[in-house]
Each structure stands twice: as C-alpha cells, then as structure tokens.
C-alpha cells in the first residue's frame, strides 16, 4: 500500500478537470479525494475529512467556490485553498480575505498548478512532487 504524505481534495463539477488533476497527481505522494460539487466537498469536511489542501472550481451550481471558501473561513478552517476559474477576473480576488492560497485560470497551466500545490503544501524540497518508484505509470 502506498505511503501518502498529504491529502488533497479536488472539487470541480467537470469530470474532465477531475480526471486531469487526478492524472497529474497520480505519481505524487498525495491521497486524493474528489467531489463533483462544493456541497459534496462541504459534506466531507463536516463529516471530519481532514485535508492538507483543497483545489476548487469557482463556477459550480448550488454552492460556488467563493461561497464554499466563505463557509470554510467561517468554520475557522486553516486548510489552504486554490481556486480555479475560466473567468480571469477572479485572479484579482483578495487572497487574504478569502483565505485562499492562489488562483488558477482555466484552461489550466499544469506547471502553474504544480507550483501552487507545492507552495500550498509547504513542500520544502522537490521530493514532494517526485514520482515514487513504487507507483506504476500508465501508458
């Protein structure tokens, strides 16, 4: 069984984005949880799921990423949050107001994604994102 150093929750209503991010992180020493809505993600948090990072889309039905961030902040969550959106106007959001660790415009730049995740998880060396020898690679 693989050893995970960190736990990441990915929240997006797009199955393609979930798959893309899951594939990117497959060789990293992180345990990945996925939610197809902020409501589902909030349910995991309320049930006690402890994560080291949340990567969340902004535009989702019922509860959007901004509202989700506000709820997390009201619950005194210290979990870093990376927000994503195809609407670049969100890039100017005040990080300290929402407590998020960064913004990723869509379409996603995977190098920027990797940099933000690494910074948010406070990785002190490249080893966090180096593939583990025990992980099988597909394709």
Backbone bond lengths (Angstrom), bond angles and torsions (degrees), N, CA, C in turn:
res aa  C-N    CA-C-N  psi(-1)  N-CA   C-N-CA  omega(-1)  CA-C   N-CA-C  phi
1 X - - - 1.443 - - 1.532 108.85 -
2 X 1.357 117.17 131.91 1.462 119.40 -177.46 1.528 112.08 -65.56
3 X 1.321 115.20 150.79 1.465 121.39 176.27 1.528 108.42 -96.01
4 X 1.317 117.11 122.74 1.458 121.56 -179.91 1.511 109.68 -103.12
5 X 1.322 115.71 135.24 1.453 121.18 178.72 1.530 111.42 -90.30
6 X 1.314 116.97 -32.74 1.466 122.30 -175.15 1.518 110.11 -139.53
7 X 1.339 115.36 162.64 1.463 121.79 177.13 1.518 108.91 -122.69
8 X 1.336 115.84 130.66 1.462 122.46 -177.82 1.523 108.68 -123.21
9 X 1.327 116.39 134.54 1.459 122.87 175.01 1.530 107.62 -108.03
10 X 1.336 116.37 121.10 1.462 122.37 177.57 1.523 107.69 -103.34
11 X 1.341 116.26 128.98 1.459 121.38 -177.48 1.526 108.94 -125.16
12 X 1.323 116.55 114.11 1.464 120.79 178.35 1.518 108.07 -160.76
13 X 1.323 116.23 141.70 1.463 119.70 179.62 1.529 111.67 -84.83
14 X 1.326 117.35 -0.08 1.463 121.76 177.98 1.532 109.79 -98.83
15 X 1.332 117.42 115.48 1.461 119.38 176.81 1.533 112.39 -58.96
16 X 1.338 116.62 -31.97 1.464 120.59 179.84 1.525 111.44 -65.57
17 X 1.331 117.67 -41.33 1.465 121.38 178.69 1.525 109.88 -67.92
18 X 1.327 117.07 -43.27 1.468 120.08 177.31 1.529 110.54 -57.35
19 X 1.324 116.49 -45.28 1.462 121.09 179.99 1.528 111.08 -65.07
20 X 1.313 117.25 -42.46 1.463 121.74 -179.76 1.527 110.84 -60.73
21 X 1.322 117.19 -47.74 1.465 120.70 -178.67 1.526 111.28 -69.97
22 X 1.328 116.73 -39.28 1.466 120.36 176.90 1.526 109.93 -60.90
23 X 1.323 117.40 -43.97 1.464 121.28 179.03 1.521 111.51 -63.31
24 X 1.321 116.23 -41.91 1.466 120.02 -179.93 1.529 111.00 -61.90
25 X 1.327 117.19 -39.70 1.464 121.32 -175.81 1.529 113.92 -91.53
26 X 1.324 117.55 0.32 1.469 121.06 -174.34 1.521 113.54 -56.73
27 X 1.318 117.64 -33.94 1.467 119.74 -177.96 1.525 112.94 -95.62
28 X 1.319 117.31 0.66 1.460 120.76 178.60 1.525 109.68 -85.35
29 X 1.313 118.11 154.25 1.467 120.15 179.06 1.540 111.52 -80.69
30 X 1.338 115.11 58.41 1.461 120.68 178.76 1.520 109.47 -127.39
31 X 1.315 115.10 144.14 1.463 121.43 172.91 1.524 105.34 -91.53
32 X 1.316 116.87 128.33 1.466 121.80 -174.56 1.521 110.00 -108.90
33 X 1.323 115.16 127.51 1.461 122.17 169.26 1.515 106.63 -111.35
34 X 1.309 117.26 147.49 1.462 121.70 -179.99 1.512 110.05 -126.13
35 X 1.332 114.59 146.27 1.457 121.43 173.30 1.523 107.34 -137.79
36 X 1.315 116.33 136.42 1.464 120.38 -178.96 1.526 112.33 -90.09
37 X 1.335 116.65 4.47 1.467 121.28 175.67 1.523 109.13 -158.00
38 X 1.318 114.72 159.36 1.462 119.43 176.53 1.528 110.23 -68.08
39 X 1.312 117.06 -30.29 1.466 120.88 177.55 1.533 109.57 -63.65
40 X 1.327 116.62 -45.14 1.465 120.83 177.69 1.535 110.32 -62.48
41 X 1.331 116.50 -43.85 1.468 121.08 179.70 1.523 110.76 -62.11
42 X 1.318 116.70 -43.50 1.458 120.69 178.57 1.527 110.59 -61.63
43 X 1.324 116.52 -37.06 1.459 120.75 176.23 1.520 111.69 -60.26
44 X 1.327 116.78 -42.44 1.470 120.43 177.13 1.528 110.93 -61.71
45 X 1.324 115.98 -43.45 1.466 120.89 -178.36 1.528 110.25 -64.94
46 X 1.328 116.51 -45.76 1.467 121.38 179.94 1.531 110.70 -62.55
47 X 1.327 117.17 -34.43 1.465 121.31 179.06 1.524 112.59 -77.55
48 X 1.330 116.84 -2.70 1.452 119.68 173.85 1.513 116.50 104.32
49 X 1.322 118.24 8.40 1.462 119.43 176.79 1.529 108.91 -63.46
50 X 1.310 115.74 124.32 1.461 120.79 178.08 1.513 108.67 -102.92
51 X 1.333 115.32 122.93 1.456 120.63 -179.36 1.523 109.49 -125.77
52 X 1.326 114.92 156.31 1.458 121.11 179.11 1.519 111.95 -93.62
53 X 1.339 116.70 -17.24 1.459 121.91 -178.72 1.513 109.39 -159.19
54 X 1.346 115.13 143.42 1.465 121.35 172.61 1.524 107.04 -121.32
55 X 1.341 115.79 129.86 1.464 122.52 174.31 1.520 105.30 -112.77
56 X 1.349 117.08 117.49 1.467 120.33 -168.55 1.526 112.98 -135.01
57 X 1.318 115.67 133.63 1.454 121.99 173.01 1.530 108.72 -70.02
58 X 1.322 116.51 153.48 1.463 119.93 177.80 1.518 110.75 -89.16
59 X 1.337 117.48 -48.17 1.466 120.65 -175.73 1.520 111.74 -86.14
60 X 1.339 114.69 100.06 1.464 121.19 176.21 1.526 107.58 -142.07
61 X 1.335 116.46 151.26 1.470 118.91 179.35 1.532 112.41 -69.61
62 X 1.301 115.80 159.53 1.465 127.38 176.90 1.529 111.45 69.69
63 X 1.318 117.90 -66.79 1.467 122.74 -179.34 1.527 107.01 -128.20
64 X 1.343 116.26 114.19 1.461 117.58 -177.92 1.528 111.15 -86.56
65 X 1.315 115.89 174.82 1.455 121.16 -176.00 1.515 114.41 -63.36
66 X 1.337 117.23 -34.00 1.467 121.07 178.28 1.531 109.60 -67.75
67 X 1.322 116.16 -46.04 1.468 119.99 177.89 1.529 110.67 -62.60
68 X 1.328 116.60 -39.90 1.458 121.74 177.08 1.532 109.92 -60.30
69 X 1.335 116.69 -45.03 1.472 121.26 178.42 1.527 111.11 -61.28
70 X 1.326 116.82 -39.97 1.466 120.96 179.22 1.527 111.13 -65.79
71 X 1.329 116.64 -39.26 1.469 120.28 177.48 1.526 109.99 -64.97
72 X 1.326 116.97 -45.10 1.465 120.24 178.32 1.528 110.57 -58.97
73 X 1.326 115.76 -43.36 1.469 120.09 179.87 1.529 110.54 -63.35
74 X 1.331 117.12 -40.85 1.469 120.54 -179.68 1.533 111.69 -66.76
75 X 1.343 115.88 -23.86 1.465 120.81 177.48 1.528 111.07 -88.50
76 X 1.330 116.23 7.33 1.474 123.11 179.00 1.531 111.65 63.47
77 X 1.325 116.02 31.92 1.456 120.53 178.48 1.520 110.35 -69.21
78 X 1.311 116.19 134.91 1.456 122.37 176.05 1.530 111.01 -103.19
79 X 1.314 116.98 5.73 1.456 121.54 -178.75 1.526 110.12 -69.42
80 X 1.334 117.90 125.59 1.466 119.61 176.31 1.526 110.42 -61.57
81 X 1.335 115.13 145.59 1.455 122.34 -177.00 1.518 108.70 -131.59
82 X 1.324 116.30 125.20 1.464 121.61 173.26 1.516 106.65 -106.23
83 X 1.334 116.44 123.23 1.458 121.57 179.87 1.517 110.12 -98.40
84 X 1.342 116.24 147.12 1.463 122.57 179.84 1.522 109.44 -129.82
85 X 1.341 115.67 146.59 1.457 119.64 175.06 1.517 110.34 -164.94
86 X 1.312 115.05 150.63 1.455 121.00 172.92 1.512 111.31 -79.72
87 X 1.303 116.36 -12.39 1.471 121.64 179.04 1.529 107.98 -95.11
88 X 1.311 117.00 106.90 1.464 121.44 -172.55 1.527 113.92 -70.89
89 X 1.310 118.59 -11.04 1.471 119.55 178.17 1.527 111.33 -62.24
90 X 1.320 116.74 -21.91 1.466 120.07 178.43 1.527 112.39 -72.39
91 X 1.311 117.24 -15.27 1.469 121.02 -179.14 1.522 111.76 -61.44
92 X 1.320 117.23 -20.59 1.462 120.60 -178.96 1.525 112.83 -93.83
93 X 1.316 117.88 6.55 1.467 120.46 177.99 1.522 110.26 -58.79
94 X 1.301 115.87 145.53 1.460 121.55 178.10 1.528 108.91 -75.31
95 X 1.331 115.86 107.84 1.469 120.91 -178.50 1.518 112.38 -56.67
96 X 1.328 117.45 -40.30 1.457 119.47 -176.22 1.524 111.25 -70.74
97 X 1.312 117.50 -32.94 1.463 120.29 179.43 1.531 110.96 -63.52
98 X 1.324 116.70 -44.43 1.461 120.42 -178.54 1.515 112.81 -91.91
99 X 1.306 116.96 -14.22 1.452 119.95 -179.97 1.508 113.42 75.90
100 X 1.339 116.56 22.38 1.459 116.47 -179.65 1.521 111.74 -95.96
101 X 1.314 114.23 157.80 1.463 121.87 -171.95 1.523 112.99 -91.91
102 X 1.315 117.16 -6.11 1.446 119.06 179.88 1.507 112.39 164.56
103 X 1.318 114.66 173.93 1.460 122.39 -179.66 1.519 109.06 -130.98
104 X 1.318 116.28 136.06 1.461 122.55 176.32 1.528 109.23 -119.01
105 X 1.332 117.32 118.44 1.467 118.36 174.75 1.530 110.05 -75.87
106 X 1.323 115.59 148.15 1.455 121.41 174.09 1.520 107.70 -100.85
107 X 1.330 119.94 143.15 1.453 125.61 2.13 1.526 111.27 -65.48
108 X 1.314 114.72 147.91 1.460 121.26 -173.32 1.526 112.77 -72.79
109 X 1.317 114.64 135.73 1.456 122.68 170.03 1.527 104.86 -93.99
110 X 1.335 116.83 110.14 1.460 120.07 -172.63 1.524 113.02 -66.62
111 X 1.333 117.89 -27.02 1.472 118.77 175.58 1.522 110.22 -68.91
112 X 1.327 116.69 -40.35 1.468 121.03 177.09 1.526 109.77 -65.68
113 X 1.330 116.81 -40.44 1.461 121.10 176.96 1.526 109.66 -57.72
114 X 1.331 116.59 -48.99 1.455 120.93 -179.48 1.533 111.32 -60.00
115 X 1.334 116.79 -42.78 1.467 120.77 179.47 1.522 111.50 -62.55
116 X 1.339 117.12 -45.68 1.463 120.45 -179.30 1.522 111.94 -65.63
117 X 1.325 116.92 -41.79 1.469 120.40 179.05 1.521 109.48 -62.47
118 X 1.305 116.19 -47.15 1.460 120.30 -179.38 1.525 110.58 -59.21
119 X 1.316 117.17 -46.32 1.468 120.61 179.47 1.524 111.11 -64.39
120 X 1.328 116.78 -41.92 1.465 120.28 -178.13 1.516 111.99 -66.19
121 X 1.311 116.95 -34.34 1.455 120.68 178.87 1.524 111.71 -85.15
122 X 1.319 115.48 2.79 1.471 122.09 177.95 1.522 111.79 54.66
123 X 1.322 114.87 43.54 1.464 119.77 178.39 1.522 108.49 -68.56
124 X 1.306 116.80 129.54 1.452 119.92 -178.64 1.520 112.47 -98.99
125 X 1.331 116.28 4.07 1.457 118.52 176.11 1.519 108.87 -155.98
126 X 1.294 115.88 166.76 1.461 121.29 179.37 1.522 112.22 -67.14
127 X 1.324 117.93 -15.03 1.465 119.65 -174.13 1.520 112.65 -62.80
128 X 1.343 118.29 -24.73 1.465 119.53 179.34 1.519 110.49 -57.67
129 X 1.316 116.62 -40.85 1.452 119.63 -173.93 1.522 113.55 -101.83
130 X 1.296 117.42 7.36 1.462 120.46 176.37 1.521 108.61 -81.01
131 X 1.315 117.43 136.26 1.465 119.58 177.75 1.523 110.66 -61.53
132 X 1.309 115.29 141.55 1.459 120.46 175.85 1.522 108.57 -82.92
133 X 1.290 115.99 141.85 1.464 121.16 -177.94 1.526 111.19 -60.93
134 X 1.311 117.48 -29.45 1.461 121.13 -176.63 1.526 113.09 -77.82
135 X 1.342 117.50 -13.89 1.458 119.88 -179.15 1.525 110.29 -81.77
136 X 1.303 116.98 128.87 1.450 121.34 177.09 1.527 108.90 -75.69
137 X 1.291 116.79 144.87 1.460 121.63 177.96 1.525 108.23 -107.83
138 X 1.309 115.16 137.55 1.458 120.18 178.86 1.511 109.95 -93.32
139 X 1.322 115.24 147.20 1.439 121.96 170.88 1.440 115.68 72.76
